[in-house]
Amino acid sequence: MARERSGRTAQHLVLVARLRRLREGAGLSVSQAAEQLGWHPSTLRRLEQAQTSLDVGQVSALLAAYGAGAAEAGDIMGRLNAANMPGWWHPWRDAMDPWLMDLMSVESATDFLRVWDPGLVPLLLRSPAYAMAVDAVLRPELDEAARRRSADLLVERQQRLREQQTRVWAVLPVSALRCRVGGAEVMREQLSSLREAADQRELTVQLHGEDAPPHPLTGVPALSLYRVETPEIADHVVREGGLPGTADVWDTDSPVQEFRTMLDVSCVMAMKPTATDEVLQDEYDRQSG
């Protein structure tokens, strides 16, 4: 029985990747393996894409069909229960857009996260009040309770990233710090929060000055690059900026590498991280004036 929709987990992604490799190692296509098992090809395809929970009987049949060794088969079967457990974000699914629900498996396994925003403080660095004020403008369909729920989820995501010691590297223009979101008090709180966070070893913030020349991310919507050390989980790039609640997500080598290169060059062209604290203090003083 498939579990209630809450998005796949990292453990689930790892196991389906191992099953896919076993099929390929056996020289079988999806259609050939499905025919051998008497399944419809879409059943196996959905299983390999982590769109359904991992049924014990199905997985056991796959392992036998692929000729898996006793040790590997035992290891995979021993991990099924954990892989089928819902992620920590399951209770928060009411506050997530569909693309985010699917991405949480990757975020929960991310070792290095790089973010860019052309006009605002990047989402994962926002204070709750700042995040709610942004949603009030960009997501007018959300009522205050929904905006609060989204902000609470953001705080939980930030805490989880700290606990898993994810390194975050953010780059943004100085002008993003001057976009007046939610009034002076909200802005001061956000700048203070950003200064405190930037003092932590896990966070690096770089800024592009207002008189800086164009760089590869100039005009590019909000962007996140998730770097995952687990070999079974591909790096992911998320680009927001379309219709509210939507995003483009890539996990294939070509777009991921292209966006990584854009981020690399943009960071080289930005101010050095050592200059960030002074700029944040200047902006705080300006907002307080």
PANU-862014 format. One line per 5 residues: their letters; for each residue x, y, z of C-alpha. Coordinates in pm, 1 decimal, decimal comma, padded with zeros to 6 digits, m for minus. Layout:
! residues N
a	X:Y:Z ~ ...
! end
This chain:
! residues 289
marer	00000,0:00000,0:00000,0 ~ 00143,6:00338,9:m00099,4 ~ 00200,4:00575,0:00190,3 ~ 00012,1:00900,2:00214,9 ~ 00163,1:01157,5:m00018,1
sgrta	00445,3:01339,5:00160,8 ~ 00731,1:01328,6:m00085,8 ~ 01002,9:01068,9:m00117,7 ~ 01287,3:01046,7:00133,6 ~ 01662,8:01029,8:00080,2
qhlvl	01666,8:00665,9:00194,3 ~ 01397,6:00587,8:m00063,7 ~ 01597,3:00754,7:m00342,8 ~ 01907,9:00557,0:m00251,0 ~ 01728,8:00222,1:m00263,3
varlr	01554,2:00280,2:m00595,5 ~ 01887,9:00391,1:m00743,3 ~ 02043,6:00064,6:m00626,5 ~ 01755,7:m00135,1:m00776,5 ~ 01791,3:00052,5:m01104,6
rlreg	02164,8:m00023,4:m01115,4 ~ 02095,1:m00390,9:m01050,4 ~ 01849,6:m00398,6:m01341,5 ~ 02098,2:m00229,3:m01571,7 ~ 02373,4:m00463,9:m01450,9
aglsv	02150,3:m00758,1:m01544,0 ~ 02122,1:m00616,9:m01897,0 ~ 01747,5:m00558,4:m01873,7 ~ 01546,0:m00262,7:m01993,3 ~ 01242,2:m00149,0:m01793,9
sqaae	01013,6:m00320,6:m02045,7 ~ 01212,9:m00643,4:m02041,7 ~ 01224,7:m00659,7:m01662,1 ~ 00853,9:m00582,7:m01633,3 ~ 00765,5:m00849,2:m01890,3
qlgwh	00977,7:m01106,2:m01705,5 ~ 00791,5:m01027,3:m01384,3 ~ 00449,3:m01004,0:m01545,1 ~ 00415,7:m00636,7:m01453,8 ~ 00306,4:m00338,0:m01655,7
pstlr	00615,9:m00130,3:m01746,0 ~ 00464,0:00176,0:m01577,4 ~ 00462,7:m00012,5:m01245,3 ~ 00838,8:m00061,3:m01256,5 ~ 00896,2:00285,6:m01395,6
rleqa	00704,0:00446,0:m01109,1 ~ 00893,8:00233,7:m00857,6 ~ 01231,7:00339,6:m01002,2 ~ 01124,9:00703,6:m00995,5 ~ 01032,8:00674,0:m00625,0
qtsld	00671,1:00758,6:m00699,2 ~ 00537,8:00466,2:m00493,1 ~ 00638,7:00309,3:m00166,1 ~ 00867,1:00004,2:m00176,7 ~ 00653,5:m00308,5:m00140,4
vgqvs	00837,2:m00602,0:00018,9 ~ 00701,2:m00853,1:m00231,9 ~ 00782,4:m00636,7:m00533,4 ~ 01136,0:m00562,0:m00418,2 ~ 01200,2:m00927,1:m00337,7
allaa	01082,6:m01025,2:m00687,1 ~ 01308,4:m00761,7:m00844,3 ~ 01613,1:m00879,2:m00652,1 ~ 01552,7:m01236,5:m00763,2 ~ 01498,2:m01134,0:m01125,9
ygaga	01817,7:m00929,7:m01127,5 ~ 02026,3:m01203,9:m00968,4 ~ 02127,9:m00990,9:m00669,7 ~ 02380,3:m01149,5:m00434,6 ~ 02266,7:m01259,3:m00090,7
aeagd	02453,1:m00981,7:00089,5 ~ 02317,7:m00699,3:m00125,9 ~ 01966,8:m00842,5:m00131,0 ~ 01970,8:m00872,6:00247,7 ~ 02098,5:m00519,0:00288,8
imgrl	01830,7:m00373,8:00059,9 ~ 01550,5:m00569,4:00223,4 ~ 01676,7:m00459,7:00563,6 ~ 01647,5:m00094,2:00464,8 ~ 01293,4:m00105,0:00325,2
naanm	01117,2:m00009,5:00645,4 ~ 01326,4:00305,1:00694,7 ~ 01289,4:00397,8:00327,3 ~ 00910,8:00376,6:00350,8 ~ 00888,4:00596,8:00660,0
pgwwh	00763,7:00950,1:00588,2 ~ 01017,0:01230,3:00606,9 ~ 01025,0:01479,4:00893,8 ~ 00837,3:01722,9:00669,8 ~ 00529,4:01496,9:00646,4
pwrda	00327,7:01705,4:00898,8 ~ 00413,5:02018,3:00700,2 ~ 00282,8:01901,9:00362,1 ~ m00011,5:02143,7:00381,4 ~ 00239,5:02431,9:00370,7
mdpwl	00437,8:02300,4:00072,0 ~ 00401,5:02345,7:m00299,8 ~ 00431,8:02012,6:m00488,6 ~ 00781,3:02085,1:m00623,0 ~ 00909,7:02158,6:m00272,3
mdlms	00760,1:01840,8:m00130,5 ~ 00956,2:01639,0:m00386,3 ~ 01272,8:01840,3:m00321,7 ~ 01277,9:01784,8:00054,7 ~ 01438,3:01442,1:00011,8
vesat	01733,4:01615,5:m00153,5 ~ 01745,9:01900,9:00097,9 ~ 01750,4:01651,1:00384,4 ~ 02068,6:01496,5:00238,9 ~ 02237,8:01814,4:00115,6
dflrv	02594,3:01882,6:00224,0 ~ 02646,3:02211,9:00038,9 ~ 02375,4:02456,9:m00064,5 ~ 02439,1:02760,0:m00284,7 ~ 02170,8:03026,1:m00324,3
wdpgl	02117,9:03342,3:m00526,3 ~ 01836,1:03596,1:m00526,5 ~ 01834,4:03904,3:m00751,6 ~ 01603,0:04123,3:m00546,0 ~ 01543,9:03985,6:m00196,1
vplll	01721,3:03807,1:00086,3 ~ 01731,4:03440,5:m00025,6 ~ 01447,0:03232,3:00115,5 ~ 01648,7:03008,2:00346,7 ~ 01814,0:03312,3:00508,6
rspay	01490,7:03501,5:00579,4 ~ 01356,6:03583,5:00923,0 ~ 00994,0:03474,3:00984,7 ~ 00857,0:03829,6:00975,7 ~ 01046,0:03908,3:00654,3
amavd	00925,4:03582,6:00493,8 ~ 00564,3:03656,9:00588,0 ~ 00591,1:04009,8:00448,8 ~ 00728,9:03876,3:00119,8 ~ 00446,4:03622,3:00095,4
avlrp	00190,2:03893,7:00163,9 ~ 00299,3:04058,1:m00161,6 ~ 00402,9:03764,0:m00380,4 ~ 00142,4:03511,9:m00257,3 ~ m00172,9:03722,7:m00200,4
eldea	m00387,6:03408,5:m00219,3 ~ m00245,8:03298,5:00117,1 ~ m00424,5:03421,3:00428,4 ~ m00235,2:03521,5:00742,2 ~ m00261,3:03174,7:00895,6
arrrs	m00113,5:03016,1:00582,2 ~ 00167,8:03272,1:00575,3 ~ 00245,5:03198,3:00940,9 ~ 00243,8:02826,1:00870,3 ~ 00486,3:02877,3:00580,6
adllv	00714,9:03088,6:00801,3 ~ 00711,9:02820,6:01073,3 ~ 00810,3:02561,7:00811,3 ~ 01095,4:02788,2:00702,1 ~ 01226,7:02805,8:01060,1
erqqr	01212,3:02426,4:01081,3 ~ 01400,9:02389,1:00750,9 ~ 01668,7:02631,0:00872,8 ~ 01707,5:02435,2:01195,6 ~ 01731,7:02103,1:01012,7
lreqq	02002,3:02238,6:00783,2 ~ 02201,9:02354,9:01085,4 ~ 02163,7:02016,5:01253,8 ~ 02288,4:01831,3:00948,3 ~ 02573,3:02086,6:00920,4
trvwa	02488,0:02186,8:00566,1 ~ 02725,0:02451,0:00436,7 ~ 02531,1:02742,4:00280,6 ~ 02688,5:02992,7:00041,3 ~ 02467,6:03285,8:m00057,3
vlpvs	02527,8:03557,6:m00314,0 ~ 02300,3:03854,7:m00372,4 ~ 02318,2:04221,0:m00475,1 ~ 02338,4:04493,9:m00212,4 ~ 02020,0:04633,8:m00364,9
alrcr	01837,1:04324,9:m00235,5 ~ 01910,4:04445,6:00118,5 ~ 01747,2:04779,4:00036,8 ~ 01418,8:04645,3:m00095,2 ~ 01194,5:04761,9:00187,5
vggae	01000,9:04454,7:00293,7 ~ 00745,1:04486,7:00572,7 ~ 00867,5:04818,0:00709,2 ~ 01168,2:04940,5:00906,5 ~ 01133,7:04703,8:01203,2
vmreq	01110,6:04397,4:00983,7 ~ 01411,6:04512,0:00782,3 ~ 01622,1:04576,6:01092,1 ~ 01532,7:04234,1:01229,7 ~ 01622,0:04070,6:00897,9
lsslr	01956,7:04249,0:00870,4 ~ 02041,1:04167,1:01230,9 ~ 01948,9:03802,7:01173,8 ~ 02160,8:03791,7:00858,8 ~ 02460,6:03939,6:01042,4
eaadq	02433,2:03681,5:01319,8 ~ 02398,7:03397,1:01071,1 ~ 02694,9:03517,8:00864,0 ~ 02914,2:03488,9:01173,2 ~ 02854,2:03113,3:01174,9
reltv	03105,9:02883,0:01009,6 ~ 02838,5:02707,9:00802,0 ~ 02723,8:03026,6:00621,9 ~ 02906,4:03246,8:00372,8 ~ 02741,4:03558,9:00228,0
qlhge	02876,6:03751,7:m00068,7 ~ 02739,1:04074,6:m00210,8 ~ 02749,0:04253,2:m00544,5 ~ 02780,0:04630,7:m00509,4 ~ 02537,0:04865,6:m00681,4
dapph	02812,3:04993,7:m00911,3 ~ 02940,0:04643,4:m00992,8 ~ 02946,5:04526,4:m01357,8 ~ 02703,7:04262,2:m01486,6 ~ 02781,9:03902,2:m01394,0
pltgv	02641,6:03564,2:m01512,5 ~ 02350,6:03575,0:m01266,3 ~ 02243,3:03929,5:m01354,7 ~ 01871,0:03910,6:m01427,9 ~ 01847,8:03541,5:m01332,7
palsl	01557,0:03456,4:m01096,8 ~ 01613,0:03306,9:m00751,2 ~ 01835,7:03002,4:m00778,1 ~ 01942,5:02718,1:m00546,4 ~ 02203,9:02449,7:m00610,3
yrvet	02188,8:02144,5:m00384,9 ~ 02516,0:01949,8:m00365,3 ~ 02471,6:01596,5:m00230,0 ~ 02766,8:01375,6:m00141,3 ~ 02554,9:01058,1:m00143,7
peiad	02640,1:00911,3:m00487,8 ~ 02289,5:00773,0:m00546,7 ~ 02132,7:01121,1:m00522,6 ~ 02206,2:01366,7:m00801,5 ~ 02279,1:01733,9:m00743,5
hvvre	01972,4:01948,6:m00804,7 ~ 01917,8:02303,2:m00929,2 ~ 01597,3:02491,5:m00847,7 ~ 01504,7:02812,0:m01028,1 ~ 01207,1:03008,4:m00901,0
gglpg	01062,8:03325,4:m01048,9 ~ 00775,5:03196,9:m01261,6 ~ 00415,6:03174,8:m01145,8 ~ 00371,5:03182,1:m00766,1 ~ 00414,7:02840,0:m00613,0
tadvw	00607,0:02699,2:m00908,6 ~ 00973,0:02631,8:m00983,9 ~ 01191,4:02465,0:m01244,4 ~ 01394,8:02173,8:m01104,8 ~ 01686,2:02002,6:m01282,9
dtdsp	01890,2:01702,1:m01173,8 ~ 02080,7:01618,0:m01493,8 ~ 02449,2:01693,0:m01548,2 ~ 02427,8:01958,2:m01821,3 ~ 02200,9:02220,4:m01658,7
vqefr	02344,7:02155,1:m01312,2 ~ 02699,4:02213,3:m01438,7 ~ 02596,1:02526,4:m01630,9 ~ 02432,4:02683,0:m01327,3 ~ 02726,8:02579,5:m01108,8
tmldv	02961,7:02762,4:m01345,8 ~ 02738,1:03070,8:m01338,2 ~ 02747,2:03067,9:m00959,4 ~ 03124,8:03019,0:m00956,9 ~ 03189,3:03318,7:m01181,1
scvma	02935,6:03532,9:m00999,1 ~ 03105,7:03458,4:m00665,1 ~ 03447,4:03544,6:m00809,8 ~ 03308,4:03879,8:m00926,6 ~ 03133,4:03957,1:m00594,7
mkpta	03284,1:04131,3:m00293,2 ~ 03497,3:03909,2:m00073,7 ~ 03305,7:03751,0:00216,4 ~ 03519,8:03947,3:00463,2 ~ 03350,5:04267,5:00342,4
tdevl	02999,2:04140,0:00408,7 ~ 02973,1:04224,7:00778,9 ~ 03064,7:04588,8:00722,7 ~ 02807,5:04625,4:00445,8 ~ 02537,3:04461,7:00658,0
qdeyd	02619,5:04695,9:00946,7 ~ 02602,8:04998,3:00714,5 ~ 02265,4:04885,6:00584,7 ~ 02138,0:04826,6:00937,6 ~ 02247,4:05177,0:01037,7
rqsg	02085,3:05320,8:00725,6 ~ 01758,0:05142,5:00799,5 ~ 01772,5:05271,3:01157,5 ~ 01839,4:05627,7:01058,9
! end
